[in-house]
Amino acid sequence: MSRESADSSSKIDSRMNSRTGGDGESPRRSSPASSKKTLEWVALEKHPIFGNSNSSRSTAIIDASGTTSSSSSVLQNLLAWDAGSSRLYLWDAGSQCVHRLAIRFRDPDPVSRSTSFSAVVVEAAFPSEIFSTDIDIQATVHDISLNTDGSTLLLTGSEGLSVMHLYERTYSFDGKISCRTVLVGSRLFSSNNNGLRILQATWHPYSSNHLGVLSSDSVLRLFDLSSDLERAEQEFYLQPELGRIQNTVSFCPIAFSFGGQHLWERFSVFILYSNGSLYILCPIVPFGSFFSLMHVKEIYKDAHVGLDSSNPTVARNSGLAITWLEATFPELVERKMEEESVFLLRAHPYTPIEASLALQGPLVYASYGEKTDEPYVSVTGCEGKPVNFLYCSIGKDSVVVIAWSSGLLQIDALIDEAQPLWKAGSSPHFRVDTSGNIEGVAVICQSDLEESAISHKRVEHELANMQGASAAVSYRDPLLLLKLAIVDLSLPKNALNRCLLSLFPDPLVSERFYCLHSGGVDMIIIHCLPFSNMIPEMEAATSSVCPILTTSHSESSPQALCGFAVVADSYGHSQFVGVTPTNECIVLEMKGWNEMLPSHFDLDMKPSGSTETIISDLLSKELLSGPKAIIIPPSTSLRSLTPDSIEGRSTLHHYIKLFHENYVEYAHKVYIELEQHGEYVKTITDTQLKRLKEVEQRLSKLEKNEKGVEERISRAFKVYELLEQRLKNFEVLPAANKKPLSKAEREFNADLDRITDLELDEFHSAIDALNTRLKRYLQTSAASLSKVAMLGSGRRKNYVPNDQVSQLKSALSLLSNINSENVKKVKLIEDRLESQQE
């Protein structure tokens, strides 16, 4: 089949013009502005939005405990792929906008096409479209996803959900197109209110308007974005019977997945709990969604199987299932359905009034059915805690994969089909409009542990008594798991410390899925399935692991990729696209089932400004692996054969043919490939010579700058010696040898400081007052003595007694002593102050 790049380019261009609308226009009409743009196609990994060293996609988010942490605590995926329009969406956390890239696939250039390692070239249109939100988003976005028709982009954060309608545009400014953006459940998922954390948000596979959200309060909500953004259309309160598990905090749902395409699994939800147990809710259908008539009729026929059962529980659930189908899809009971050529059925709102949905589980292994009283995690054989969950429908099998924090992947398959189950005795809560129509439903989903254990033992008894493939399990018995494999990713210890595993399927090969971890990306292939591959003896391994990308561990970027997507190209191959935290793009091609050598990417490598491509391997991996070895059976009969006999000639001809097919043809392939590598080797040689010249120029610049560096070093040594000499001179100064004060001296110094600040003025004023009083006393005493003398001459009887005179003298002497002591203290204080000032 020929592959022309011109046809692929025209298809992508026409598809872009049909989907690109103007402001407020329909997506099916192209605007004149978009048609006038001239697009330039460049390799995806070389697109200008990648490789910008100034931008980093590592953001801060809220972890499970409610505290702020780095983006390494939650795995990010800021990349989304729209297969219908061949467009790639990338969330830019720095500028709070979305880049939309139109993608096309073309043949490689003629030089690489001649080699056997040629790969499809993935190109993106430049310039890219930039969409911004018309509201301010407070929550940090760590995951984006598109709905089924690619018209709405979901922005998921741990504390908020936002929905961007890509084709409802408000205005354009500075090259950015503003799209209508709304918040989903802002009253519930807000830290300002009750602080519920969003554990997982996923689009429903059969509705473009319904969104499933699992929150930290163990409630699964189904929102209808076309009717109400604040109140959920359906709420399921998950309350399993704990049994021996008493700690409800450590036993809670952590992830969920909608069912596949096997009968009732279209209406099922698989729920993973924190201890590794699996539960099922069935039936759950979005109101107003559409389903194929052929599939609904097949389910309707399957529901009549259990009506004639002797088990009353089975008969009751079969009757409820038929009633539910007839009420949800009224066209099933209409006689004119075949005449009107109805192909799709619309689901009507309905829920039984007398019963609520039962939480089916925990699912156990068929070979461990006698141990149903033990917790589910005791029979898994996996250490750690579950961190992610993947459900995939492969042929006739339903496979579930659980990723554990210890680096193990648990792969199981369902033995029987999922079936609906209700529990009587609890009625759901309805929300109706003025006309009595159901608008919303709230259901408390519980499980009965004792009844489940009895059913498990009955199933094991029937499985033990089965004879041949005709035996079947009863219609409403609980589901059992068949262990397929436990895959050890062999992650290093530094990767296990921050082990965040993300599982995502392959869009082309259903038996293949991928696991993203801190050490890179691994591809896991399931080889044997119980119902799709009917192999009596499975001697080969049931699964294999192939590392396709390995990254060096970095403390600054503990997460290998912050965006990843698997793209199906137009040539039947899968292309893995990844974005590193340093804003580098990686594109890897997945070809068939062959194991590939892993590509290595250094997270610590800074992006360079050059646009040179990384030179690929010179020879293909098939040629490097060498020719296939010829296995000769260990038989002694070959020694008895002669070349002249007929048997000898036949045997010799057979081995000559094998030798020619394996070695001669291999040598011919090597010769042809080496012969056609002339131009390619010349290109590599020119590139290497160019790099060699650049290295020589850099070395010459370094030699020129070497003398200047040596002079600067010598000047630095001289300055160092000068500073060392000055330091020695400072050490000789008297102040350097000054001894520290003793404790008594420090106390006396503190007293002096206190006296200086507080009591010095008081001492001066007291001395002045005493001097004044002394002078006044001396004057009065002298005047009194003279007067006494005068009076004494006239009256000798009036005289002062000797004892009074002695008292006065002693008081005067005491006053003079106090005055002298105060004068000494004042002088001592003044001398101390003068010494401190000096």
C-alpha positions in Angstrom: 0.0 0.0 0.0 1.5 3.3 -1.0 1.7 6.2 1.4 1.7 9.7 0.0 2.4 12.6 2.2 0.5 15.0 0.0 -2.8 13.1 0.6 -2.2 13.0 4.3 -1.4 16.7 4.4 -4.6 17.6 2.4 -6.7 15.5 4.7 -5.3 17.1 7.9 -5.7 20.6 6.4 -9.3 20.0 5.3 -10.1 18.5 8.7 -8.5 21.6 10.5 -10.6 24.0 8.4 -13.8 22.1 9.1 -13.3 22.0 12.9 -11.8 25.5 13.4 -14.5 28.1 13.9 -14.4 31.8 14.6 -15.7 33.6 17.6 -19.0 32.2 18.5 -19.3 30.2 15.2 -20.1 26.5 14.8 -17.1 24.1 14.7 -18.3 22.9 11.3 -17.8 26.3 9.6 -14.4 27.7 8.9 -13.8 31.4 9.5 -12.1 33.6 7.0 -9.3 34.5 9.4 -8.4 30.8 9.9 -8.5 30.1 6.2 -6.0 32.9 5.5 -3.4 31.5 7.9 -0.4 29.8 6.2 0.6 26.8 8.2 4.1 25.5 8.5 4.6 21.8 9.3 7.5 21.0 11.6 8.4 17.9 13.5 6.4 17.6 16.7 9.5 17.4 19.0 10.9 20.5 17.3 7.7 22.6 17.7 8.5 26.1 19.2 6.2 25.5 22.2 8.6 22.8 23.3 12.2 23.2 24.3 11.8 26.5 26.1 14.2 26.5 29.0 12.4 29.3 30.8 9.2 27.4 31.2 8.7 24.5 33.6 5.6 22.4 34.0 6.3 21.3 37.6 3.7 22.9 39.7 2.6 22.8 43.4 -0.5 21.0 44.3 -2.4 19.8 47.4 -1.5 16.3 48.5 -3.7 13.6 50.1 -3.2 15.1 53.6 -4.3 18.5 52.6 -0.9 20.2 52.7 0.9 21.9 49.9 3.5 19.8 48.2 5.3 19.6 44.9 3.9 18.0 41.8 5.7 14.8 42.6 3.1 13.8 45.1 0.4 13.5 42.4 1.0 12.2 38.9 0.4 14.8 36.2 -0.9 14.4 32.7 -1.1 17.7 31.0 -1.5 16.2 27.5 -4.7 15.1 25.7 -5.3 13.6 22.3 -8.4 14.0 20.0 -8.4 11.1 17.6 -11.3 12.4 15.6 -9.6 15.6 14.5 -6.0 14.6 14.9 -5.2 17.3 17.4 -3.0 17.4 20.5 -3.9 19.5 23.5 -1.2 20.7 26.0 -2.0 22.6 29.1 0.5 25.5 29.9 0.4 25.9 33.7 2.5 29.1 33.6 0.2 31.1 31.3 -3.0 29.3 32.2 -3.9 28.4 28.6 -4.2 25.4 26.3 -2.1 24.9 23.1 -3.9 23.0 20.4 -1.6 21.4 17.8 -2.8 19.9 14.5 -1.0 16.6 13.8 -0.3 14.8 10.6 1.8 11.7 9.7 4.0 11.4 6.7 6.6 9.1 5.2 10.2 9.6 6.2 12.7 11.3 3.8 14.2 9.2 1.0 17.5 8.8 2.8 16.0 7.2 5.8 13.3 5.4 3.8 15.9 3.2 2.2 17.0 1.9 5.7 15.0 -0.7 7.7 14.7 1.6 10.7 12.7 4.3 9.0 9.8 5.5 11.1 6.7 7.6 10.4 7.3 11.3 10.9 4.9 13.0 13.3 4.5 16.7 12.3 2.6 19.5 14.0 1.2 22.7 12.5 2.8 26.1 13.3 1.6 28.4 14.6 -0.5 26.5 17.1 -3.9 27.7 18.4 -4.0 29.0 22.0 -7.2 28.8 24.1 -7.5 30.6 27.4 -10.2 30.4 30.0 -12.6 33.3 30.5 -12.6 32.9 34.3 -9.8 32.7 36.9 -9.1 29.1 37.9 -7.8 28.9 41.5 -7.1 25.2 41.7 -3.9 23.8 40.2 -4.6 21.7 37.2 -2.8 18.3 37.2 -4.8 16.4 34.5 -6.7 17.3 31.4 -9.0 15.0 29.3 -11.4 15.3 26.4 -14.9 14.0 26.1 -16.0 11.5 23.5 -16.7 14.1 20.7 -13.7 16.3 21.5 -15.8 19.4 22.1 -15.1 19.8 25.8 -11.9 19.8 27.8 -11.9 18.8 31.5 -9.3 20.5 33.7 -8.9 18.4 36.9 -7.3 19.6 40.1 -7.3 18.2 43.6 -9.6 21.0 44.8 -11.7 21.9 41.8 -13.0 20.9 38.4 -13.3 23.1 35.4 -14.8 22.5 32.0 -13.6 24.4 28.9 -16.0 24.5 25.9 -13.7 24.6 23.0 -16.2 25.7 20.4 -18.1 28.3 22.6 -15.7 31.2 22.2 -16.2 34.7 23.7 -13.5 36.9 22.3 -10.0 36.8 20.8 -7.1 39.0 22.0 -3.4 38.9 21.3 -3.5 35.6 19.5 -5.4 33.9 22.2 -9.0 32.6 21.9 -11.0 32.9 25.1 -13.4 30.0 25.5 -16.4 29.7 27.9 -15.2 28.0 31.0 -17.4 26.8 33.9 -16.8 25.3 37.3 -18.3 21.9 38.2 -19.4 21.3 41.8 -17.7 24.5 43.1 -19.8 24.3 46.3 -18.6 20.7 47.0 -15.0 20.7 45.9 -13.7 23.9 47.5 -11.2 24.3 50.4 -13.2 27.3 51.6 -16.3 25.2 52.3 -15.9 21.5 53.3 -12.5 20.8 51.6 -13.4 17.6 49.7 -10.6 16.3 47.6 -11.1 14.9 44.1 -9.6 11.5 43.8 -10.5 10.9 40.2 -12.6 12.5 37.5 -13.4 10.6 34.2 -15.7 11.2 31.3 -18.4 8.5 30.8 -17.6 6.5 27.6 -21.2 6.5 26.4 -22.0 10.2 27.0 -20.3 13.4 26.0 -22.1 15.4 28.8 -21.7 13.1 31.8 -18.7 13.2 34.2 -17.9 10.7 36.9 -16.2 12.1 40.0 -14.9 10.1 43.0 -14.2 12.3 46.1 -12.6 11.8 49.5 -15.9 11.3 51.2 -16.4 7.9 49.5 -19.1 9.2 47.2 -19.2 8.5 43.5 -21.1 11.4 41.7 -22.3 11.5 38.1 -22.7 15.1 36.8 -24.7 16.1 33.8 -23.0 19.2 32.4 -26.0 20.0 30.1 -28.4 20.5 33.0 -26.8 21.3 36.4 -23.2 22.0 37.2 -23.6 22.2 41.0 -25.8 19.3 41.9 -24.9 15.8 40.7 -27.4 13.9 38.6 -26.6 10.6 40.5 -24.9 10.1 43.8 -23.7 6.7 45.1 -22.6 6.6 48.7 -20.2 3.6 48.9 -20.6 1.8 52.2 -19.2 -1.7 52.1 -19.5 -4.1 55.0 -16.1 -4.0 56.7 -16.2 -7.4 58.4 -13.0 -7.7 60.3 -11.7 -4.4 59.1 -12.6 -1.8 61.7 -10.6 1.2 60.5 -12.8 3.0 58.1 -10.2 5.6 57.5 -7.7 3.1 56.0 -10.5 1.4 53.9 -11.8 3.8 51.3 -12.2 3.9 47.5 -9.3 5.4 45.7 -10.1 4.8 42.0 -12.8 3.7 39.6 -13.4 2.7 36.0 -16.4 2.5 33.8 -17.1 -0.9 32.2 -16.5 -2.1 28.7 -18.6 -3.8 26.0 -19.6 -7.1 27.5 -23.3 -7.2 28.2 -24.0 -5.7 31.6 -20.5 -4.2 31.8 -21.7 -1.3 29.7 -23.8 -0.3 32.8 -21.1 -1.2 35.4 -18.6 0.7 37.4 -15.5 -1.0 38.9 -14.2 0.5 42.2 -10.8 -0.1 43.7 -10.4 0.3 47.5 -7.3 1.2 49.5 -6.6 -2.4 50.6 -6.6 -3.7 47.0 -10.2 -5.1 47.0 -12.5 -4.7 43.9 -16.2 -3.9 44.0 -18.8 -3.5 41.3 -21.9 -1.3 40.9 -24.4 -2.4 38.3 -26.5 -1.0 36.7 -25.6 2.7 36.3 -26.6 4.6 33.2 -26.4 8.4 32.5 -29.8 9.9 32.0 -30.3 10.9 28.3 -27.3 8.9 27.0 -27.6 6.7 23.9 -27.0 3.0 23.4 -27.1 0.6 20.5 -30.3 -1.3 20.1 -28.5 -4.5 19.2 -26.5 -4.4 22.5 -29.5 -3.5 24.6 -31.6 -6.3 23.1 -28.7 -8.8 23.8 -28.7 -7.6 27.5 -32.5 -7.8 27.6 -32.4 -11.4 26.4 -29.7 -12.3 29.0 -31.8 -10.8 31.8 -34.6 -13.5 31.2 -32.2 -16.3 32.0 -32.6 -16.1 35.8 -36.4 -15.8 35.9 -36.9 -19.6 36.2 -34.1 -20.0 38.9 -35.0 -21.9 42.1 -33.0 -19.3 44.1 -35.4 -16.5 45.2 -32.6 -13.9 45.2 -31.7 -14.7 41.6 -35.3 -14.6 40.5 -35.9 -11.3 42.3 -32.8 -9.7 40.8 -33.8 -11.0 37.3 -37.2 -9.4 37.6 -35.7 -6.1 38.8 -33.3 -6.2 35.9 -36.0 -6.7 33.3 -38.2 -4.0 34.9 -35.2 -1.6 34.9 -34.4 -2.3 31.2 -38.1 -1.8 30.2 -38.3 1.5 32.2 -34.9 2.8 31.1 -35.5 1.9 27.4 -39.3 1.9 26.8 -38.7 1.1 23.1 -38.0 -2.5 24.1 -41.7 -3.2 24.8 -43.1 -1.2 21.8 -44.3 -3.3 18.9 -43.4 -0.6 16.3 -39.7 -0.6 17.1 -38.7 -2.9 14.2 -40.9 -1.0 11.7 -39.4 2.4 12.6 -35.8 1.1 12.1 -34.6 2.3 15.5 -30.8 1.9 15.9 -30.1 3.9 19.0 -32.0 3.9 22.3 -32.1 6.9 24.7 -31.8 6.1 28.4 -34.7 7.5 30.5 -34.4 8.3 34.2 -35.5 5.3 36.3 -34.5 3.7 39.7 -36.4 1.1 41.6 -38.2 2.6 44.6 -38.2 -0.5 46.8 -34.5 -1.4 46.5 -31.1 0.2 46.2 -28.0 -0.8 44.2 -25.8 -3.3 46.1 -22.1 -3.0 46.2 -20.9 -6.4 44.8 -17.7 -7.6 46.3 -15.0 -7.9 47.3 -14.1 -10.0 44.3 -12.0 -13.1 45.1 -10.0 -15.6 43.2 -11.6 -18.9 42.1 -8.7 -20.9 43.4 -9.0 -19.3 46.8 -12.7 -19.5 47.2 -12.5 -21.3 50.5 -10.7 -18.3 52.0 -13.5 -15.8 51.6 -13.4 -14.9 55.3 -9.9 -13.5 54.8 -9.3 -10.0 53.4 -8.8 -9.7 49.7 -5.3 -8.4 50.0 -4.1 -11.5 51.7 -4.3 -13.6 48.6 -3.0 -11.1 46.0 0.7 -11.7 46.9 1.5 -8.0 46.4 3.2 -5.8 48.9 2.6 -2.1 49.5 -0.6 -0.3 48.7 -2.6 0.1 45.4 -1.9 3.4 43.6 -3.7 3.0 40.2 -6.3 0.9 38.4 -7.0 0.0 34.8 -9.9 -1.9 33.3 -9.7 -3.1 29.6 -11.9 -5.2 27.5 -9.8 -7.6 25.3 -11.9 -9.7 23.0 -14.1 -11.9 25.1 -12.2 -11.2 28.3 -12.5 -8.4 30.9 -9.1 -7.7 32.4 -8.3 -5.6 35.4 -4.8 -4.3 36.2 -3.9 -3.0 39.7 -0.6 -1.1 40.2 1.0 -1.3 43.6 3.4 1.0 45.3 6.0 -1.7 45.5 6.4 -1.7 41.7 4.2 -4.7 41.0 1.4 -5.0 38.5 -1.4 -7.4 39.3 -3.2 -8.6 36.2 -6.5 -10.5 36.7 -9.4 -11.5 34.4 -13.1 -11.9 35.2 -14.4 -15.4 35.0 -18.1 -14.5 34.5 -20.0 -11.5 33.2 -21.0 -8.7 35.5 -24.7 -8.8 36.5 -27.0 -6.3 38.2 -27.7 -6.6 41.9 -30.1 -4.7 44.2 -30.5 -4.8 47.9 -34.0 -4.7 49.4 -34.8 -2.7 52.5 -33.3 0.7 51.6 -34.9 3.1 49.2 -33.1 5.7 47.2 -33.7 9.4 47.4 -35.2 11.2 44.4 -35.1 14.8 43.2 -38.0 15.6 40.9 -39.2 18.6 39.0 -42.6 20.2 39.0 -43.9 17.7 36.5 -42.8 14.7 38.6 -39.9 13.7 36.3 -36.8 12.4 38.0 -33.9 14.9 37.9 -31.5 13.3 40.4 -31.0 10.2 42.5 -29.0 9.5 45.7 -28.4 5.9 46.6 -26.7 4.4 49.6 -24.8 1.3 48.2 -24.1 -1.4 50.8 -22.8 -4.9 50.6 -23.7 -8.0 52.7 -20.6 -9.8 53.7 -22.2 -12.9 55.1 -24.4 -13.5 52.0 -21.4 -12.9 49.8 -19.3 -15.5 51.7 -22.1 -18.1 51.3 -22.4 -17.4 47.6 -18.6 -17.7 47.2 -18.6 -21.1 48.8 -21.5 -22.2 46.6 -19.6 -21.1 43.5 -16.5 -22.9 44.5 -18.5 -26.1 45.1 -20.0 -25.8 41.6 -16.6 -25.1 40.0 -15.2 -28.2 41.7 -18.0 -30.4 40.4 -17.8 -29.0 36.8 -17.3 -31.6 34.0 -16.2 -30.2 30.7 -16.8 -26.8 29.3 -20.6 -27.2 29.3 -20.9 -26.6 33.1 -21.9 -23.0 34.0 -22.1 -20.9 37.1 -25.5 -19.9 38.4 -26.8 -16.6 37.0 -26.5 -14.3 40.0 -23.6 -15.8 41.9 -20.8 -13.3 42.6 -18.0 -12.6 40.2 -14.7 -14.4 40.6 -11.2 -13.4 39.4 -8.6 -15.5 37.6 -5.0 -14.5 38.3 -3.2 -14.1 35.0 0.1 -12.7 36.1 2.0 -10.5 38.6 4.5 -8.3 36.8 7.5 -7.0 38.6 8.8 -3.8 37.0 12.1 -4.1 38.9 12.2 -0.4 39.7 15.2 1.0 41.6 14.9 1.9 45.2 15.0 5.7 44.6 12.1 5.3 42.2 10.1 3.2 44.7 10.4 5.9 47.3 8.2 8.1 45.1 6.5 5.4 43.2 3.6 6.9 41.2 2.4 4.5 38.6 0.0 5.4 35.9 -1.7 2.8 33.6 -3.1 3.6 30.2 -4.1 1.4 27.3 -3.0 1.2 23.7 -5.6 2.5 21.2 -4.7 -0.1 18.5 -3.6 -3.3 20.3 -6.0 -4.1 23.2 -3.6 -6.7 24.6 -1.0 -4.0 25.2 -0.9 -1.3 27.8 1.7 1.0 29.2 2.9 1.9 32.7 4.4 5.3 33.5 6.6 5.6 36.6 9.5 7.7 37.9 12.0 5.6 36.0 10.4 5.9 32.6 7.7 4.0 30.6 7.2 0.2 30.2 5.1 -1.6 27.7 3.3 -4.7 29.0 1.9 -7.3 26.6 -0.6 -10.0 27.7 0.0 -13.1 25.6 -2.6 -15.6 26.9 -6.2 -14.9 27.9 -8.7 -17.5 29.3 -11.5 -16.9 26.8 -10.0 -15.1 23.8 -7.0 -17.4 23.4 -8.3 -21.0 23.9 -4.9 -22.6 24.3 -5.0 -25.9 26.3 -1.4 -25.8 27.5 0.1 -22.3 28.0 3.8 -23.1 28.2 4.8 -19.5 27.3 4.7 -16.6 29.7 1.3 -15.0 30.1 2.7 -11.5 29.9 6.0 -9.7 29.1 7.5 -6.4 29.9 9.4 -4.2 27.5 11.0 -0.9 28.6 10.4 1.7 25.9 11.8 4.7 27.7 14.2 5.0 30.6 15.0 8.2 32.3 17.8 9.2 34.8 16.5 9.8 38.3 16.6 13.5 39.2 15.8 15.0 42.6 14.7 18.2 40.8 12.3 16.3 38.5 11.3 13.1 40.3 8.4 12.6 37.8 9.5 11.2 34.5 6.8 12.8 32.3 4.2 15.5 33.1 2.2 14.7 30.0 1.8 11.5 27.9 -0.5 10.2 25.2 -0.6 7.2 22.9 -1.6 8.3 19.4 -2.7 5.9 16.6 -1.3 7.1 13.3 -2.8 6.5 9.9 -0.3 3.6 9.1 -1.5 1.2 11.8 1.2 2.1 14.3 1.0 3.6 17.8 3.0 6.7 18.6 4.0 7.5 22.2 4.1 11.2 22.8 5.5 12.5 26.1 6.4 15.9 27.6 9.1 16.1 30.3 9.0 18.5 33.3 11.7 20.6 31.4 9.2 21.1 28.5 10.9 18.7 26.1 8.9 16.5 23.7 9.6 12.8 23.1 8.0 10.8 20.3 8.5 7.0 20.1 7.0 4.6 17.6 5.5 1.3 18.8 5.8 -1.3 16.0 3.9 -4.6 16.3 4.8 -7.1 19.0 8.5 -6.9 18.8 10.4 -5.9 21.9 12.3 -2.7 21.3 15.5 -1.4 22.9 14.6 1.3 25.5 15.2 5.0 24.6 17.1 6.9 27.3 16.3 10.5 28.2 18.2 12.5 30.7 15.9 14.7 32.8 18.8 16.8 34.1 19.9 17.7 30.5 19.3 21.3 29.8 17.6 22.0 26.5 20.0 23.5 24.0 19.2 26.2 21.6 20.3 24.3 18.5 17.8 22.6 16.3 20.0 19.6 15.3 18.3 16.2 15.5 19.7 13.4 17.5 21.4 10.9 15.2 19.7 7.6 15.2 21.3 4.2 15.1 23.3 3.5 12.0 22.1 -0.1 11.6 18.7 -1.5 12.4 18.2 -3.6 15.5 17.3 -6.7 13.4 20.7 -6.7 11.7 22.5 -5.9 15.0 20.9 -8.9 16.6 22.4 -11.2 14.0 21.0 -14.1 12.0 18.7 -16.6 13.5 20.4 -19.7 14.7 19.7 -23.0 13.0 18.6 -25.6 15.4 19.8 -29.1 14.4 18.0 -31.9 16.2 20.2 -34.1 18.4 19.9 -37.3 16.3 22.5 -40.0 15.5 20.8 -41.0 12.3 22.5 -38.1 10.4 25.9 -39.8 10.9 24.8 -42.9 9.1 23.7 -41.0 6.0 26.0 -40.7 3.0 26.0 -37.8 0.6 25.4 -40.1 -2.4 22.2 -41.6 -1.0 18.8 -40.1 -1.7 18.1 -39.5 2.0 21.5 -37.9 2.4 21.0 -35.6 -0.6 17.6 -34.6 0.7 18.9 -33.8 4.1 21.9 -32.0 2.8 19.6 -29.9 0.5 17.4 -29.1 3.4 20.2 -27.8 5.6 21.7 -25.9 2.6 18.3 -24.2 2.1 18.2 -23.3 5.8 21.7 -22.0 5.7 20.8 -19.9 2.6 17.7 -18.5 4.2 19.4 -17.6 7.5 23.0 -16.6 6.7 23.2 -15.8 3.0 20.1 -13.7 3.0 21.2 -12.0 6.2 24.6 -11.2 4.6 22.8 -9.9 1.5 20.6 -7.6 3.7 23.7 -6.3 5.5 25.4 -5.7 2.1 22.4 -3.8 0.7 21.9 -1.7 3.8 25.6 -0.8 4.0 25.6 0.0 0.3 22.6 2.3 0.7 24.1 4.0 3.7 26.5 6.1 1.7 24.5 9.4 1.8 23.5 8.7 5.4 27.0 8.1 6.5 28.1 11.2 4.7 25.5 13.2 6.5 26.7 11.8 9.9 30.3 12.5 9.0 29.6 16.1 8.0 27.7 16.6 11.2 30.5 15.2 13.3 33.1 17.3 11.4 31.0 20.4 12.1 30.8 19.6 15.7 34.6 18.9 15.7 35.2 22.4 14.3 33.0 23.9 17.0 34.9 22.1 19.7 38.2 23.2 18.2 37.0 26.8 18.2 36.0 26.6 21.8 39.3 25.1 22.7 41.2 27.9 21.0 39.1 30.5 22.9 39.9 28.7 26.1 43.6 28.8 25.3 43.4 32.5 24.7 41.6 33.1 27.9 44.0 30.9 29.8 46.7 33.7 30.2 44.1 36.1 31.5 42.8 33.6 34.0 46.4 32.9 35.2 47.0 36.7 35.7 43.8 37.0 37.7 44.8 34.1 39.9 48.2 35.6 40.6 46.6 39.0 41.5 44.2 37.2 43.8 47.2 35.5 45.5 48.9 38.9 46.0 45.7 40.4 47.5 45.4 37.4 49.8 49.0 37.9 51.0 48.4 41.6 51.6 45.3 40.9 53.6 47.1 38.2 55.7 49.9 40.8 56.5 47.3 43.4 57.6 45.7 40.8 59.8 49.0 40.1 61.5 49.5 43.9 62.1 46.1 44.1 63.7 46.9 41.3 66.0 49.9 43.3 67.4 47.8 46.3 68.5 47.3 46.8 72.3 43.6 46.4 72.0 44.0 42.8 70.7 45.8 41.8 74.0 43.2 43.4 76.3 42.1 40.9 78.9 38.4 40.5 79.5 36.8 41.9 82.7 36.3 39.7 85.7 32.9 39.0 87.1 33.3 41.6 89.9 34.5 44.2 87.4 31.6 43.5 85.1 29.1 43.9 88.1 30.8 47.2 89.2 30.7 48.4 85.6 27.0 47.6 85.4 26.4 49.5 88.7 28.3 52.5 87.3 26.3 52.5 84.1 23.1 52.4 86.2 24.2 55.2 88.5 25.3 57.2 85.5 22.0 57.1 83.9 19.7 57.3 87.0 21.4 58.6 90.2 24.1 61.1 89.1 21.7 64.0 88.9 20.1 63.1 92.2 23.5 63.1 93.9 24.4 66.6 92.5 21.0 68.0 93.7 21.4 66.4 97.1 24.9 67.9 97.6 23.7 71.3 96.6 20.8 71.2 99.0 23.1 70.1 101.8 25.5 72.9 101.1 22.8 75.4 101.2 21.3 74.1 104.4 24.8 74.1 105.9 25.5 77.7 105.0 22.1 78.7 106.4 22.7 76.8 109.6 26.1 78.4 110.1 24.7 81.9 109.6 21.8 81.3 112.0 24.1 79.7 114.6 26.6 82.6 114.5 23.8 85.2 114.9 22.3 83.3 117.8 25.7 83.0 119.6 26.3 86.8 119.4 22.8 87.5 120.7 23.3 85.1 123.5 26.5 86.8 124.4 24.9 90.2 124.5 22.1 88.9 126.6 24.5 87.0 128.8 26.3 90.2 129.8 23.0 91.6 131.2 21.6 88.3 132.4 24.0 85.7 133.4 21.3 83.3 134.3 20.2 82.8 130.6 22.9 80.6 129.0 23.0 77.5 126.7 23.7 74.2 128.4 26.8 72.3 127.5 25.0 69.2 126.4 23.2 71.1 123.6 26.4 72.6 122.4 28.0 69.1 122.2 25.1 67.8 120.3 25.3 70.6 117.8 29.0 70.0 117.3 28.5 66.3 116.7 25.8 67.0 114.1 28.1 69.4 112.4 30.9 66.9 112.3 28.6 64.2 111.0 27.3 66.5 108.3 30.7 67.4 107.2 31.8 63.8 107.0 28.7 63.0 104.8 29.5 65.9 102.6 33.1 64.8 102.2 32.1 61.3 101.3 29.6 62.5 98.7 32.3 64.8 97.2 34.6 61.7 96.9 31.9 59.7 95.2 31.2 62.4 92.8 34.9 62.7 91.9 35.1 59.0 91.5 32.1 58.9 89.1 33.5 61.9 87.1 36.9 60.1 86.8 35.2 56.9 85.6 33.1 58.8 83.0 36.2 60.6 81.7 38.0 57.3 81.4 35.2 55.8 79.4 35.0 58.8 77.1 38.7 58.5 76.4 
